[in-house]
Structure formats: C-alpha cells, structure tokens
Amino acid sequence: MTADERDLLEEARDSLEVAKFILSKGYPGYAASRAYYAMFYLAEAFLESEAMAFSKHKEVIATFGRCFAHTGRVARGVAQVHH
C-alpha cells in the first residue's frame, strides 16, 4: 500500500467518523455529505491502487464506475449508488 493510498483511507475513516458524530447530533443531511466523501476517498484509494489519479471529481466517479463497479471488482452492494 502506498502512502497516498494510506492517506486516502485515513481521510475516508475520518469522514465516516465525523458523519457518525454529526448524525448523532441530529443533522442527517450534513452527515450524508460526510459519508459521501468517505466513499469518494475510498474510490480514490481504489484508483490509486491502479496508479490512476484525477483532478476532477467527475473523473474519479466515472473511472471508479467503469473500472470497479461495473466490472464486479467491487461487490455490487458496496458500489451501488441509490438516487
């Protein structure tokens, strides 16, 4: 695991902890935002593991979907997005 991957996983873990805290204080909308970023940092870590990095948010989402979610490399329940 690279230092960048570790940093991204730490960001994800921190964002999830903050989301839980915010939710416990009664702010589900803000908690959802932090939880979203936890998943976004995880997606970046997956991409980093394949030596891929992007400067645009939409590129991270599209490439994660194409390379991991739609190929089954990540379990369907993990990668599934609900709108």
Residue frames as qw, qx, qy, qz and C-alpha x, y, z in Angstrom:
[[0.000, 0.892, 0.453, 0.000, 0.00, 0.00, 0.00],
 [0.416, 0.438, -0.020, 0.796, 1.35, 3.41, -0.94],
 [0.165, -0.243, -0.423, 0.857, 1.47, 6.45, 1.31],
 [0.297, -0.026, -0.239, -0.924, -1.16, 8.11, -0.89],
 [0.562, -0.279, -0.711, -0.318, -3.49, 5.12, -0.50],
 [0.431, -0.320, -0.673, 0.510, -2.99, 5.19, 3.28],
 [0.001, 0.132, 0.161, -0.978, -3.74, 8.92, 3.36],
 [0.438, -0.135, -0.444, -0.770, -6.93, 8.44, 1.36],
 [0.576, -0.321, -0.751, -0.026, -8.07, 5.60, 3.61],
 [0.292, -0.271, -0.525, 0.752, -7.41, 7.78, 6.65],
 [0.210, 0.017, -0.100, -0.973, -9.45, 10.59, 5.07],
 [0.543, -0.232, -0.642, -0.488, -12.26, 8.11, 4.45],
 [0.511, -0.327, -0.727, 0.320, -12.15, 6.82, 8.02],
 [0.130, -0.194, -0.322, 0.917, -12.10, 10.36, 9.43],
 [0.334, -0.080, -0.308, -0.887, -15.01, 11.43, 7.22],
 [0.573, -0.308, -0.720, -0.241, -17.06, 8.44, 8.33],
 [0.406, -0.322, -0.628, 0.581, -16.38, 9.16, 12.00],
 [0.057, 0.123, 0.091, -0.987, -17.39, 12.80, 11.52],
 [0.445, -0.189, -0.553, -0.678, -20.54, 11.65, 9.68],
 [0.531, -0.366, -0.757, 0.105, -21.48, 9.43, 12.63],
 [0.252, -0.281, -0.436, 0.817, -20.88, 12.29, 15.06],
 [0.200, 0.023, -0.171, -0.965, -22.92, 14.77, 13.02],
 [0.509, -0.274, -0.685, -0.443, -25.74, 12.25, 12.68],
 [0.457, -0.362, -0.717, 0.382, -25.75, 11.71, 16.45],
 [0.085, -0.278, -0.254, 0.922, -26.31, 15.46, 16.84],
 [0.378, 0.613, 0.605, -0.339, -29.39, 15.32, 14.61],
 [0.262, 0.716, -0.247, -0.599, -28.10, 16.61, 11.28],
 [0.801, 0.136, 0.575, 0.099, -28.70, 13.80, 8.78],
 [0.586, 0.806, 0.074, 0.039, -28.17, 15.94, 5.68],
 [0.027, 0.866, -0.495, 0.056, -24.73, 17.07, 6.77],
 [0.642, -0.341, 0.686, -0.020, -23.90, 13.54, 7.91],
 [0.823, 0.428, 0.372, 0.032, -24.84, 12.20, 4.48],
 [0.391, 0.892, -0.223, 0.051, -22.47, 14.69, 2.88],
 [0.247, -0.695, 0.672, -0.065, -19.57, 13.50, 5.04],
 [0.771, -0.022, 0.635, -0.046, -20.50, 9.86, 4.39],
 [0.717, 0.691, 0.095, -0.011, -20.49, 10.57, 0.64],
 [0.205, 0.856, -0.466, 0.085, -16.96, 11.94, 0.93],
 [0.592, -0.416, 0.687, -0.066, -15.88, 8.87, 2.89],
 [0.823, 0.307, 0.476, 0.038, -16.96, 6.77, -0.10],
 [0.487, 0.866, -0.109, 0.031, -15.35, 9.22, -2.53],
 [0.149, -0.770, 0.619, -0.039, -11.99, 8.91, -0.73],
 [0.731, -0.117, 0.672, -0.013, -12.33, 5.13, -0.87],
 [0.751, 0.618, 0.234, 0.022, -12.94, 5.33, -4.61],
 [0.231, 0.898, -0.371, 0.050, -9.81, 7.46, -4.96],
 [0.463, -0.542, 0.700, -0.036, -7.83, 4.88, -2.96],
 [0.827, 0.233, 0.512, 0.011, -9.04, 2.10, -5.28],
 [0.593, 0.801, 0.008, 0.081, -7.96, 4.14, -8.29],
 [0.099, -0.849, 0.516, -0.051, -4.62, 4.99, -6.68],
 [0.723, -0.267, 0.637, 0.014, -4.01, 1.25, -6.26],
 [0.756, 0.444, 0.428, 0.221, -4.15, 1.06, -10.07],
 [0.431, -0.219, 0.198, 0.853, -1.84, 4.09, -10.46],
 [0.076, 0.611, 0.516, 0.596, -4.75, 6.29, -11.54],
 [0.188, -0.518, -0.405, 0.730, -5.35, 9.78, -10.17],
 [0.173, 0.642, 0.517, 0.539, -7.65, 12.51, -11.40],
 [0.143, -0.004, -0.236, 0.961, -8.02, 16.20, -10.70],
 [0.444, -0.166, -0.184, -0.861, -11.76, 16.34, -11.37],
 [0.510, -0.058, 0.657, -0.551, -14.44, 14.90, -9.13],
 [0.817, 0.339, 0.072, -0.460, -16.50, 13.57, -12.05],
 [0.549, 0.520, -0.651, -0.075, -13.46, 11.76, -13.47],
 [0.128, -0.282, 0.871, -0.382, -12.98, 9.87, -10.20],
 [0.653, 0.156, 0.497, -0.549, -16.63, 8.81, -10.15],
 [0.764, 0.492, -0.190, -0.371, -16.74, 7.81, -13.82],
 [0.424, 0.508, -0.749, 0.042, -13.48, 5.88, -13.73],
 [0.299, -0.193, 0.826, -0.438, -14.33, 4.10, -10.48],
 [0.754, 0.266, 0.304, -0.518, -17.63, 3.06, -12.02],
 [0.715, 0.553, -0.356, -0.236, -16.04, 1.87, -15.24],
 [0.390, 0.500, -0.753, 0.176, -13.06, 0.07, -13.67],
 [0.018, -0.143, 0.864, -0.482, -14.50, -1.29, -10.42],
 [0.515, 0.161, 0.488, -0.686, -18.27, -1.04, -10.01],
 [0.749, 0.404, -0.105, -0.514, -19.40, -2.16, -13.47],
 [0.509, 0.434, -0.741, -0.061, -16.77, -4.90, -13.74],
 [0.876, -0.366, -0.270, -0.161, -17.70, -6.57, -10.46],
 [0.551, 0.303, -0.526, 0.573, -14.29, -5.90, -8.90],
 [0.150, -0.136, 0.526, -0.826, -16.21, -4.31, -6.03],
 [0.061, 0.351, 0.924, -0.139, -19.22, -6.15, -4.62],
 [0.038, -0.554, -0.563, -0.612, -22.49, -4.88, -6.04],
 [0.412, -0.792, -0.449, 0.035, -23.87, -3.76, -2.68],
 [0.510, -0.493, -0.025, 0.704, -20.72, -1.77, -1.97],
 [0.251, -0.058, 0.390, 0.884, -20.59, 0.01, -5.32],
 [0.024, 0.626, 0.710, 0.323, -24.32, 0.50, -5.85],
 [0.033, -0.042, -0.161, 0.985, -25.47, 4.10, -5.73],
 [0.037, 0.632, 0.771, -0.063, -29.05, 4.94, -4.80],
 [0.062, 0.213, 0.164, 0.961, -30.60, 8.11, -6.23]]
